[in-house]
Amino acid sequence: MKEVKPSKKPLAIYYAIVLLVLLVAFLVVGPKDLPKVARWLGRTVKKSRRLLNEIKKESGWDELEKEVRDVQHDVKDTVKQGDVSAELREAKKSVQDSAEKFDKDTKSN
């Protein structure tokens, strides 16, 4: 399974969106009240994260998430251990070498 690496383009788009939101907030709220709104928004996000973490702990979601990560790690290890393609390539090369040697020996006789 090939691991897909994230592109740097979405990060650039993210910064552009944040800049656009800040610009709109500046125009809508105004420069005078923007710090107040930013503080309120920061507190609200912090409270929301705390509440979400509390809900995760109470519902057992954290344990389930950890368990899923452990199973995923175990599956990846099992796939790596069960990968016999390198052994098959080595066996194929050995058979080809033996066949070439046999051909040379029969041609020389």
Sequence and secondary structure as in RCSB ss.txt:
>XXXX:A:sequence
MKEVKPSKKPLAIYYAIVLLVLLVAFLVVGPKDLPKVARWLGRTVKKSRRLLNEIKKESGWDELEKEVRDVQHDV
KDTVKQGDVSAELREAKKSVQDSAEKFDKDTKSN
>XXXX:A:secstr
       SHHHHHHHHHHHHHHHHHHHHH TTTHHHHHHHHHHHHHHHHHHHHHHHHHHTHHHHHHHHHHHHHHH
HHHHHHH  HHHHHHHHHHHHHHHHHHHHHHHH 
